[in-house]
Amino acid sequence: MQRMAMLAALSLGACATLPPPAPEPHVTVEIADLTLTTVSGRAALRQRVAAAAHQFCRLYGAEFTPIESREDPWYCPDMMRSEIMYRMTPSTRRAYAIARREAGIRGRDL
């Protein structure tokens, strides 16, 4: 019985020495300074979304991209763009869609 209690205490002690988990990486796109009713403001929004998605994928793409999708160079940027768009307000999402049309971008291009 003492051995069981000692083993349990050692197990709990080993768990207590683990470092705290690292925070999950995230993407932030600043838009407060943009006027989304203008062509230049929408273009800046599109460029910021593209830059944020590409930067995230350069840093963390191998970590977040499933093995079967690693041959697809657009997988990570496309998924990050979708994640960024999910967090946008409806009016910002509309402005982003208009910006893509104004830039002549279709499909998976950012």
Order of alpha helices (4+ residues) and beta strands (2+ residues): alpha-alpha-alpha-alpha
